[in-house]
Amino acid sequence: MVVPFLPLGGKNGLSVGANLAQLTALVVTVMGLLVPDRLRLTPPSRRTKGHPTPADIDEAAEALAQILIRQWDAEAVARSLYDRDPIPVRWRLSEQRLMDHPANIESRPPEAVRAKMRWSACSADVDALADRFRALRRRRLVITGGPGTGKTTLAVQLLLHLLKKREPRDPVPVLLPASGWDVARHGFHDWLADRIIDDYPQLSTVEWDAEVVRELVAQKRVLPILDGLDELPPGARAAVISSLNRSLSGDDQLILTSRVDDYANAVSEAGEVLASAAVLEAQPLTPAEAAHYLELSLPVDPRPEWKEVLESLRNAGASAPSSATDRTSTPLAEIAETALGLWLLRIDYLESGADPSPLTDPERFPDAAALRAHLFDRLIPALIAVRERRCHELPDVFQPRRKYRPDDIRRWLGYLAWHLTHPRNSDGSPRTRDFAWWELARHTVAAGAVGTPFALASILIVGLALGLVVGFGEGVIPGLLGGFSGSLVGLIAWFQAVHWKEDKPGYAVCELRDRLGFLIRALAGQLVLWIGVASVLGLVVGVVAGVAVDAPALGLAAGLVLGLVIGLTSGMGAGAVKVLIDSFEGAGLLRQSTPSSSLKADRTLNIVRFVVAWLMVWLAGGLAIGIVVGVSEGVARGLITGITAGAVLGVVAGATMGLWGGRHHAWLAYVIATWRLSRRRLLPRRLMPFLEDVHRLGLLRAVGPVYQFRHAEFQDFLAAKYQESF
């Protein structure tokens, strides 16, 4: 073993203080390589405080309901779901082969059930639909329809109604993407509980721990709304239906959304329908209904161009084939038969004030696909124009905080859509519809690229700092060699950081109750452990290094110092980190879970974890080193050495224990990924503020901590356009 410490700088070799500083640096490096992950400074997992009581369950259900009301109220405003004139999509019971026997669905008397079930609903009257849902025998519903027919919108409308009309013992509706459930790895109820715990970590801020969420699920106090069965591969869709039938008991409620053809194929492949579930299917809007909706959104005396568009729609309705399965007669009428198409027409032409005459031009738009692509292409500049024109009328939730050029938004969202789409699934469907910020590095940056920047930074900062300490009073060469030895910390950084891209975000909370006993036990145990380990290691390093006659004694002293430092850090870090993180973050029980809040929570966890470790080691290590040096070389030299060496050790400890240790480094990997992608002009440097602004524009929607494109068809359009630009 070659040790880069030489007895240079004085007649009699190194002074005691310099020897101690050099040995301390070497012991820090060695211990940094030896400390296992599980002993590094991380907020402790919450301890189960016994089986949750009925009062705990009731309190948790109410807390979850309030979180969801705040979250989805804001999202409903962003999605214009509270407009005074909602798009009147009509819903009918699907064909019988997609549903269970009527007697298993209805709770009406047998003689009424024997008659053919008749059920109709409208998105403009969610109250009536919710009442009909409550009257079902087991409250299970499948919402189906074609692309852009408003399936997710209806699910959100039902969720909000059920939340606001909820009785104390009613289950809490929670909307989750169906694509997140891997039936081969997780049982339904286990996955549901894990997803709620991950998406709504605020529930861990109260006196009971996350076990109460599992009890909520086990006691049927959660109504899962699984959105987007069609986003799964074909085989997985059938597996979901079969797994649900095996998992759901008689009291389990459920709402599921899917495209109708994909649901029909899944039922056929599974060989069974979803037990006890009514199946609703969206009905195309007639041209007359579309014209009436647009007319109500226009002034009483619209412009002549709009009168021609409305007349064209009504004429298409009058000449449409009598068969419901036949297509309508014009591209405009075909576009207007879905909620998505009407929304595009309203934004692109009605609210933006553009001339709608081209909409009826058959030469420019020979089919519905050409017209739909044109509407998608106009959507971004149209939304920007509408927001700017109505900035004083709209609530703050609709107003982006920054201005962007339409071309920049289109390019950045195009890359994001392409990133979510590729590589495609085996059946050709997009890879995912959910943008989780913590998975950006996983799919865009190589593991080595994540670790390299922090390794270089560690070599620069830690190596330079240790070099200055060692070289203080001893000369340039010992300082350079000491800095080189300290830069070995960079290797630790690299080995740790390559795994960051697999981490999920963390969430720190404050728990003041019952902490004193934990702190005392942790402090005593860690002090005994690390003083013993570090003393032996310091003695061995001192003997092997052989930098002076008193090397073994110096090594033992360095070991005692580091044992005290690491013992204090490990013992007190758990409680101190939790208290300080909550002070900085201010995490509240009813704070809604959003992509930005989850990012900030993980960022706070990483920063404060580093700062706490640094401060604690600076104070404890600086004091210990100052005393040792002060006894042999005077108070002034001890004070200077203690402050300087303590600060350096604090940086090393903060890095090894605060940044490189533990399990939650998603924010750090995200920072590296966005920096690399922004340099290639694929995404903006400040990605999350940009996503917040385009969400305010209405181009994205938020589902808990993930973003989705407002419509799946819009994601497909942008991904295809980006692919063409390669």
C-alpha positions in Angstrom: 0.0 0.0 0.0 1.5 3.3 -1.1 0.5 6.2 1.3 1.0 9.7 -0.1 2.1 11.3 3.2 5.8 12.3 3.6 7.7 13.7 6.6 8.5 17.0 4.9 8.3 20.6 6.0 10.4 20.8 9.2 13.7 19.8 10.7 12.2 17.1 12.8 9.6 16.0 10.3 6.0 16.6 10.6 4.5 18.3 13.6 1.9 16.5 15.7 -0.9 18.6 14.3 0.1 18.0 10.7 0.5 14.3 11.3 -2.9 14.1 12.9 -4.5 16.0 10.0 -2.9 13.7 7.4 -3.9 10.6 9.2 -7.4 11.9 9.8 -7.7 12.5 6.0 -6.6 9.0 5.2 -8.9 7.4 7.8 -11.8 9.4 6.5 -11.1 8.1 3.0 -10.8 4.5 4.2 -13.9 4.7 6.4 -15.9 6.3 3.6 -15.2 3.2 1.5 -16.2 0.9 4.3 -19.4 2.4 5.7 -22.3 0.4 4.4 -25.4 2.1 3.0 -27.6 1.1 5.8 -25.5 3.0 8.3 -25.2 6.2 6.4 -27.3 9.2 7.4 -30.9 8.9 6.1 -34.2 9.7 7.7 -35.3 6.5 9.5 -38.3 4.6 8.3 -41.4 5.1 10.4 -42.0 2.5 13.0 -45.3 0.8 13.3 -47.1 1.8 16.5 -49.4 -1.1 16.7 -52.5 -2.0 14.7 -54.4 1.1 13.6 -57.6 1.7 15.6 -61.0 2.5 14.1 -60.4 6.1 14.9 -57.1 6.1 13.0 -58.8 4.6 10.0 -61.6 7.2 10.1 -59.0 10.0 10.5 -56.8 8.7 7.6 -59.8 8.4 5.3 -60.9 12.0 6.0 -57.3 13.2 5.5 -57.0 11.4 2.2 -60.4 12.8 1.1 -59.4 16.4 1.9 -56.0 16.0 0.0 -57.9 14.6 -3.0 -60.5 17.4 -3.0 -57.8 20.0 -3.0 -55.8 18.3 -5.7 -58.7 17.5 -8.1 -60.5 20.8 -7.6 -57.4 22.6 -8.9 -57.1 20.1 -11.7 -60.8 20.4 -12.7 -60.4 24.2 -13.0 -57.3 23.6 -15.2 -59.2 21.2 -17.4 -62.2 23.5 -17.7 -64.5 20.9 -16.1 -66.4 23.6 -14.3 -67.5 25.4 -17.4 -71.1 26.5 -17.3 -71.7 24.7 -20.6 -69.9 21.3 -20.4 -69.7 19.2 -23.6 -72.9 17.0 -23.4 -71.5 13.6 -24.2 -74.2 10.9 -24.0 -73.5 7.5 -22.5 -75.4 4.2 -23.0 -75.1 0.7 -21.6 -72.8 -1.3 -23.9 -73.7 -4.5 -25.6 -74.6 -7.4 -23.3 -71.6 -9.5 -24.1 -69.3 -7.0 -22.4 -71.2 -7.1 -19.1 -72.2 -9.5 -16.4 -75.7 -10.8 -15.9 -78.2 -8.0 -15.0 -79.0 -9.7 -11.7 -75.3 -9.5 -10.7 -75.2 -5.8 -11.6 -78.5 -4.3 -10.4 -79.8 -4.1 -6.9 -83.4 -3.8 -8.0 -86.1 -6.4 -7.3 -85.8 -9.6 -9.4 -88.9 -8.8 -11.5 -87.3 -5.5 -12.5 -84.0 -7.1 -13.2 -85.5 -9.6 -15.5 -86.5 -6.8 -17.8 -83.8 -5.4 -20.1 -81.6 -2.9 -18.3 -82.0 0.7 -19.5 -79.5 3.2 -18.5 -78.6 6.5 -20.1 -76.5 9.3 -18.8 -74.9 12.6 -19.9 -71.7 14.3 -18.9 -73.7 17.5 -18.4 -75.6 15.8 -15.5 -73.0 14.0 -13.4 -75.3 14.1 -10.3 -77.8 11.8 -11.9 -75.0 9.5 -13.1 -73.4 9.3 -9.6 -76.8 8.5 -8.1 -77.2 5.7 -10.6 -73.7 4.4 -9.8 -74.5 4.3 -6.1 -77.6 2.3 -6.8 -75.6 -0.5 -8.4 -75.3 -3.7 -6.4 -71.6 -3.6 -6.0 -70.8 -0.1 -7.4 -68.6 -1.3 -10.2 -68.5 0.6 -13.5 -66.5 0.5 -16.7 -66.4 3.7 -18.8 -65.6 3.0 -22.5 -65.6 4.9 -25.7 -63.5 5.8 -28.7 -60.4 8.1 -28.7 -61.2 11.6 -27.3 -64.7 10.8 -26.2 -64.2 12.0 -22.6 -63.7 8.8 -20.7 -61.1 10.3 -18.3 -63.1 13.5 -18.0 -66.2 11.6 -16.9 -64.1 9.6 -14.4 -62.7 12.8 -12.9 -66.2 14.3 -12.8 -67.5 11.2 -10.9 -64.5 11.4 -8.5 -65.2 15.0 -7.6 -68.9 14.4 -7.1 -68.3 11.3 -4.9 -65.7 13.2 -2.9 -67.9 16.2 -2.2 -71.0 14.1 -1.5 -69.2 11.6 0.6 -70.6 10.3 3.8 -68.2 9.6 6.7 -68.1 5.8 6.1 -68.1 6.0 2.3 -64.9 4.9 0.5 -62.5 7.5 -0.8 -62.3 7.6 -4.6 -58.6 7.6 -5.8 -57.8 7.9 -9.5 -54.7 5.9 -10.6 -53.2 5.0 -14.0 -54.0 1.4 -14.8 -50.7 1.1 -16.6 -48.8 1.3 -13.3 -50.1 -2.1 -12.1 -47.9 -5.1 -13.0 -50.2 -8.1 -12.2 -47.4 -10.6 -12.4 -45.5 -8.9 -9.6 -48.1 -7.3 -7.3 -51.5 -8.3 -6.0 -54.1 -5.6 -6.6 -54.7 -4.5 -3.0 -50.9 -4.5 -2.2 -50.3 -2.4 -5.3 -53.1 -0.1 -4.5 -51.9 0.6 -1.0 -48.2 1.0 -2.2 -49.3 3.5 -4.9 -51.4 5.6 -2.4 -48.4 5.6 0.0 -46.1 6.7 -2.7 -48.4 9.3 -4.3 -49.7 10.8 -1.1 -46.9 10.7 1.4 -48.5 13.5 3.4 -50.5 10.8 5.1 -47.2 9.9 7.0 -47.1 13.3 8.7 -49.8 12.3 11.2 -49.2 10.3 14.4 -49.9 6.9 12.8 -47.6 5.4 10.1 -48.2 4.2 6.6 -49.7 1.0 7.8 -53.0 2.8 8.2 -53.2 3.1 4.4 -53.0 -0.6 4.1 -55.8 -0.9 6.5 -57.8 1.6 4.5 -57.5 -0.6 1.5 -58.1 -3.8 3.4 -61.3 -2.5 5.0 -62.7 -1.3 1.6 -62.4 2.4 2.5 -60.8 3.2 -0.9 -62.7 3.3 -4.3 -60.0 2.8 -7.0 -60.6 4.5 -10.3 -58.2 2.8 -12.8 -57.8 5.1 -15.8 -56.6 3.8 -19.2 -56.8 0.0 -19.4 -56.1 0.4 -23.1 -52.7 1.8 -22.4 -51.5 -1.6 -21.4 -50.3 -4.2 -23.9 -53.1 -6.6 -25.1 -52.1 -9.6 -23.0 -51.8 -7.4 -19.9 -55.3 -6.0 -20.4 -56.8 -9.5 -20.2 -54.6 -10.3 -17.2 -55.9 -7.2 -15.4 -59.5 -8.3 -15.9 -58.8 -11.8 -14.6 -56.7 -10.5 -11.7 -59.5 -8.1 -10.7 -62.0 -10.8 -10.7 -59.8 -12.9 -8.5 -58.9 -10.0 -6.2 -62.2 -8.2 -5.7 -64.5 -9.4 -2.9 -68.2 -8.7 -2.6 -67.6 -5.2 -1.0 -65.0 -3.9 -3.3 -66.0 -1.0 -5.5 -64.3 -0.1 -8.8 -64.4 2.3 -11.7 -62.4 1.4 -14.9 -61.9 3.4 -18.1 -60.8 2.0 -21.5 -61.3 2.4 -25.2 -64.2 0.2 -26.2 -62.5 -2.0 -28.7 -59.5 -2.7 -26.4 -61.9 -3.6 -23.6 -63.9 -5.9 -25.9 -60.7 -7.6 -27.0 -59.5 -8.0 -23.4 -62.8 -9.5 -22.4 -62.6 -11.9 -25.3 -59.0 -12.9 -24.5 -59.7 -13.3 -20.8 -62.8 -15.3 -21.4 -64.7 -13.4 -18.7 -66.2 -10.0 -18.1 -65.5 -7.8 -15.1 -67.8 -9.3 -12.5 -70.8 -7.2 -11.4 -69.7 -4.2 -13.5 -72.0 -2.1 -15.6 -70.3 -1.0 -18.9 -71.1 2.5 -20.3 -70.1 3.5 -23.8 -69.8 7.0 -25.1 -72.2 7.9 -28.0 -71.0 10.1 -30.8 -72.3 13.6 -30.8 -74.6 14.2 -33.7 -73.8 17.2 -36.0 -76.9 19.0 -34.7 -75.7 18.5 -31.1 -72.2 19.8 -31.9 -73.7 22.8 -33.8 -75.9 23.6 -30.8 -73.0 23.4 -28.4 -70.8 25.7 -30.5 -73.7 28.1 -31.0 -74.2 28.4 -27.2 -70.5 29.3 -26.9 -70.8 32.1 -29.6 -72.3 35.5 -29.3 -76.1 35.8 -29.9 -75.4 37.2 -33.4 -72.3 35.3 -34.6 -70.1 36.3 -37.5 -71.2 35.2 -40.9 -68.3 32.7 -41.1 -69.5 31.0 -38.0 -73.1 30.9 -39.4 -71.8 29.0 -42.4 -69.9 26.5 -40.2 -72.9 25.9 -38.1 -75.1 25.5 -41.1 -72.6 23.0 -42.6 -72.8 20.9 -39.5 -76.6 20.9 -39.5 -76.7 20.0 -43.1 -74.2 17.1 -42.4 -76.6 15.9 -39.8 -79.6 16.0 -42.1 -77.8 14.0 -44.8 -76.0 11.6 -42.4 -76.7 7.8 -43.0 -79.4 6.4 -40.7 -77.1 3.6 -39.4 -75.3 4.6 -36.3 -72.2 2.6 -37.4 -71.7 4.6 -40.6 -69.5 7.7 -40.6 -70.9 11.2 -40.8 -70.8 12.9 -44.1 -68.1 15.6 -43.7 -64.6 15.8 -42.0 -65.9 18.6 -39.8 -68.9 16.6 -38.6 -66.6 13.6 -37.9 -64.3 15.7 -35.9 -67.2 17.3 -34.0 -68.7 14.0 -32.9 -66.1 13.6 -30.0 -65.5 15.8 -26.9 -61.8 16.2 -28.0 -62.8 17.5 -31.4 -65.3 20.0 -30.0 -62.7 21.2 -27.6 -60.1 21.7 -30.4 -62.6 23.6 -32.5 -63.5 25.8 -29.5 -59.9 26.6 -28.6 -58.4 26.9 -32.1 -61.1 29.0 -33.7 -63.9 30.1 -31.4 -61.9 31.4 -28.4 -58.9 32.5 -30.4 -61.1 34.6 -32.7 -59.7 33.0 -35.9 -61.6 32.8 -39.2 -63.3 29.4 -39.2 -64.0 29.4 -43.0 -61.2 26.9 -43.8 -62.9 24.3 -41.6 -65.5 23.6 -44.4 -62.9 23.6 -47.3 -62.9 20.0 -48.8 -59.8 20.7 -50.9 -57.7 21.7 -47.9 -59.1 19.0 -45.5 -60.2 16.0 -47.6 -60.7 13.8 -44.6 -61.0 14.0 -40.8 -57.3 12.9 -40.2 -56.1 16.0 -42.1 -58.4 18.3 -40.2 -57.4 16.8 -36.9 -53.7 17.2 -37.6 -54.4 20.9 -38.5 -56.3 21.4 -35.2 -53.5 19.9 -33.2 -50.9 22.0 -35.1 -52.8 25.1 -34.2 -53.4 24.2 -30.6 -50.2 25.6 -28.9 -50.3 29.1 -30.5 -54.0 29.2 -30.0 -53.9 28.5 -26.3 -51.1 31.0 -25.9 -53.1 33.7 -27.7 -56.2 32.9 -25.6 -54.3 33.2 -22.3 -52.7 36.5 -23.3 -56.0 38.0 -24.5 -57.8 36.9 -21.4 -55.1 37.2 -18.8 -57.1 39.7 -16.7 -60.2 37.5 -16.8 -58.9 34.1 -16.0 -57.9 32.8 -12.5 -54.3 32.4 -11.6 -54.4 28.7 -12.3 -54.8 29.4 -16.0 -52.0 31.9 -16.3 -48.4 30.7 -17.1 -45.8 32.5 -15.1 -43.4 32.7 -18.0 -43.6 33.4 -21.7 -42.4 30.9 -24.3 -42.3 30.9 -28.0 -44.8 28.5 -29.6 -41.9 26.8 -31.5 -40.0 26.2 -28.3 -43.0 24.7 -26.6 -43.7 22.5 -29.6 -40.1 21.3 -29.8 -39.7 20.5 -26.1 -43.1 18.9 -25.8 -42.3 17.0 -29.0 -39.2 15.5 -27.4 -41.1 14.7 -24.2 -43.9 12.9 -26.2 -41.2 11.0 -28.2 -39.5 10.1 -25.0 -42.7 8.7 -23.5 -43.6 6.9 -26.7 -40.3 5.1 -27.5 -39.2 2.4 -27.3 -42.7 1.2 -28.1 -44.3 -1.8 -26.4 -44.3 -5.1 -28.3 -47.8 -4.4 -29.7 -46.7 -1.0 -31.1 -48.4 1.1 -28.4 -46.5 3.9 -26.7 -44.2 3.0 -23.9 -46.1 5.0 -21.3 -48.5 7.9 -20.9 -47.1 9.0 -17.6 -44.2 11.5 -17.2 -42.6 10.8 -13.8 -39.8 13.3 -13.4 -37.7 10.8 -11.3 -37.7 8.4 -14.3 -36.2 10.9 -16.7 -32.6 10.0 -16.0 -33.5 6.3 -16.1 -34.5 6.4 -19.7 -32.2 9.2 -21.1 -28.8 9.2 -19.3 -26.3 6.4 -18.9 -25.4 5.3 -15.4 -21.8 6.4 -15.7 -22.9 9.9 -16.9 -24.9 10.3 -13.7 -22.0 9.6 -11.5 -19.2 11.4 -13.3 -20.2 15.0 -12.6 -20.4 14.4 -8.9 -17.2 12.4 -8.9 -15.4 15.3 -10.5 -17.0 17.8 -8.1 -16.0 15.6 -5.2 -12.4 15.4 -6.4 -12.3 19.2 -6.9 -13.9 20.2 -3.6 -12.8 17.5 -1.2 -9.4 17.0 -2.7 -8.7 20.7 -2.7 -9.9 21.2 0.8 -7.9 18.3 2.2 -4.9 19.4 0.3 -5.1 22.9 1.8 -5.4 21.5 5.3 -2.5 19.1 4.9 -0.4 21.7 3.2 -1.1 24.3 5.9 2.3 24.8 7.4 3.8 21.7 5.7 4.5 22.8 2.2 3.1 22.4 -1.3 4.1 18.7 -2.0 2.5 17.3 1.1 -0.6 19.4 0.4 -0.8 18.0 -3.2 -0.3 14.5 -2.0 -2.9 14.9 0.7 -5.3 16.4 -1.8 -4.8 13.4 -4.0 -5.5 11.0 -1.2 -8.6 13.0 -0.3 -9.8 12.9 -3.9 -10.3 9.2 -3.5 -13.7 10.3 -2.2 -14.5 11.0 -5.8 -14.4 7.3 -6.5 -16.9 6.7 -3.7 -19.1 9.3 -5.3 -19.0 7.7 -8.7 -19.7 4.2 -7.4 -22.7 5.5 -5.4 -24.1 7.9 -8.0 -24.4 5.3 -10.8 -27.3 3.9 -8.9 -29.1 7.2 -8.4 -31.1 6.9 -11.6 -33.0 3.9 -10.1 -34.0 5.8 -6.9 -37.5 7.1 -6.3 -38.2 10.4 -4.6 -38.1 10.7 -0.9 -40.3 12.7 1.4 -39.2 13.8 4.8 -41.6 14.6 7.6 -41.3 15.8 11.2 -42.1 13.5 14.1 -41.5 15.0 17.5 -43.3 12.5 19.6 -41.3 9.7 21.3 -38.0 10.9 19.7 -35.9 11.4 22.9 -35.7 7.8 23.7 -34.8 6.9 20.1 -32.1 9.6 20.1 -30.5 8.4 23.3 -30.5 4.7 22.2 -29.2 5.6 18.7 -26.6 7.9 20.1 -25.2 5.4 22.6 -25.2 2.5 20.2 -23.6 4.4 17.4 -20.9 6.0 19.7 -19.8 2.6 21.0 -19.8 1.1 17.5 -17.9 3.8 15.7 -15.4 4.7 18.4 -14.4 1.1 18.6 -14.2 0.6 14.8 -12.5 3.9 14.1 -10.0 3.5 16.9 -8.9 0.1 15.6 -8.8 1.4 12.0 -6.9 4.5 13.0 -4.3 2.4 14.9 -3.8 0.1 11.9 -3.6 3.0 9.4 -1.0 4.7 11.7 1.2 1.6 11.9 1.0 1.0 8.1 1.5 4.7 7.2 4.6 5.0 9.3 4.8 8.8 8.8 6.5 9.4 12.2 7.6 7.6 15.3 4.4 8.5 17.1 2.2 7.2 14.2 0.4 4.5 16.1 -0.6 7.0 18.8 -1.6 9.5 16.2 -3.6 6.9 14.4 -5.4 5.9 17.6 -6.1 9.6 18.3 -7.5 10.1 14.8 -9.6 7.0 15.1 -11.1 8.3 18.4 -11.8 11.7 16.8 -13.5 10.1 13.8 -15.4 7.6 16.0 -16.8 10.4 18.0 -17.7 12.4 14.9 -19.4 9.5 13.0 -21.0 8.2 16.2 -22.6 11.6 16.9 -23.6 12.0 13.3 -25.2 8.5 13.0 -26.8 8.7 16.4 -28.3 12.2 16.2 -28.7 12.5 12.5 -32.0 10.6 12.2 -34.0 12.8 14.5 -32.2 16.0 13.6 -32.7 15.5 9.9 -36.4 14.9 10.4 -36.9 18.0 12.5 -34.8 20.3 10.2 -36.3 19.0 7.0 -39.8 19.7 8.2 -38.8 23.2 9.2 -37.5 23.9 5.7 -40.2 22.1 3.8 -43.2 22.8 6.0 -45.0 19.7 4.8 -48.6 19.8 5.9 -51.2 17.1 6.2 -53.5 18.5 3.6 -50.9 19.6 1.1 -51.7 18.2 -2.3 -49.3 15.9 -4.1 -48.2 17.3 -7.4 -45.1 16.8 -9.6 -43.5 20.0 -8.4 -44.2 19.2 -4.7 -42.7 15.8 -4.9 -39.6 17.2 -6.7 -39.2 19.9 -4.0 -39.6 17.3 -1.2 -36.8 15.1 -2.6 -34.6 18.2 -3.2 -35.1 19.3 0.3 -34.3 15.8 1.6 -31.0 15.8 -0.2 -29.9 19.3 0.6 -30.8 19.3 4.3 -29.3 15.8 4.7 -26.0 17.2 3.5 -26.2 20.4 5.5 -27.1 18.6 8.8 -24.2 16.1 8.4 -21.8 18.9 7.5 -22.7 21.0 10.5 -22.7 18.2 13.0 -19.3 16.9 11.9 -17.9 20.4 11.7 -19.0 21.1 15.3 -18.1 17.7 16.8 -15.0 17.0 14.7 -13.7 20.5 14.9 -14.0 20.5 18.7 -12.3 17.2 19.0 -9.4 18.0 16.6 -9.0 21.5 18.2 -8.6 19.9 21.6 -6.0 17.4 20.5 -3.9 19.9 18.6 -4.4 22.6 21.2 -3.0 20.4 24.0 0.3 19.9 22.1 0.7 23.1 20.0 -1.2 25.8 21.8 -4.7 27.2 21.9 -4.4 29.4 18.8 -3.1 26.6 16.6 -5.7 24.3 18.0 -8.5 26.8 17.3 -7.4 27.4 13.7 -6.8 23.7 13.0 -10.1 22.7 14.6 -12.2 25.2 12.6 -10.4 24.4 9.3 -10.2 20.6 9.7 -13.7 20.4 11.1 -15.1 22.3 8.1 -13.2 19.9 5.7 -14.4 16.8 7.6 -17.9 18.2 7.5 -17.8 18.5 3.7 -16.5 15.0 3.5 -19.1 13.6 5.9 -21.9 15.6 4.3 -21.0 14.1 1.0 -20.4 10.5 2.1 -23.3 10.4 4.5 -25.7 13.1 3.1 -25.4 12.8 -0.6 -23.9 9.4 -1.5 -25.6 7.4 1.3 -29.2 6.5 1.6 -31.9 5.6 -0.9 -33.4 8.8 -2.2 -31.3 10.7 -4.8 -33.9 11.1 -7.6 -33.5 14.9 -7.6 -29.8 14.7 -8.1 -30.2 12.3 -11.1 -32.9 14.6 -12.5 -30.6 17.6 -12.3 -27.9 15.8 -14.3 -30.4 14.6 -16.8 -32.1 18.0 -17.4 -28.7 19.6 -17.7 -27.5 17.2 -20.3 -30.8 17.3 -22.3 -30.9 21.1 -22.2 -27.4 21.4 -23.6 -28.8 19.4 -26.6 -31.8 21.8 -26.7 -34.1 18.9 -26.3 -35.7 20.2 -23.1 -35.5 23.5 -21.2 -33.0 23.9 -18.4 -35.7 24.6 -15.9 -37.9 21.7 -16.9 -40.4 21.6 -13.9 -41.4 25.3 -14.1 -41.9 24.8 -17.9 -44.1 21.8 -17.3 -46.1 23.8 -14.7 -46.7 26.5 -17.3 -47.8 24.2 -20.0 -50.1 22.5 -17.5 -51.6 25.9 -16.8 -52.0 26.4 -20.6 -54.0 23.2 -20.7 -51.6 21.1 -22.7 -50.8 18.7 -19.8 -52.8 17.2 -17.0 -51.6 16.2 -13.6 -52.4 12.9 -11.9 -50.9 13.0 -8.5 -47.1 13.3 -8.9 -47.0 12.6 -12.6 -47.9 14.6 -15.8 -49.8 13.3 -18.8 -50.6 14.9 -22.1 -54.1 16.4 -22.1 -55.1 13.8 -24.7 -53.3 10.7 -25.7 -53.9 11.6 -29.4 -52.0 14.9 -28.8 -49.0 12.9 -27.5 -49.1 10.6 -30.5 -49.3 13.6 -32.8 -46.3 15.4 -31.2 -44.2 12.2 -31.1 -44.8 11.6 -34.8 -43.9 15.2 -35.7 -40.7 14.9 -33.6 -39.9 11.6 -35.3 -40.2 13.3 -38.7 -37.8 16.0 -37.7 -35.0 13.5 -37.1 
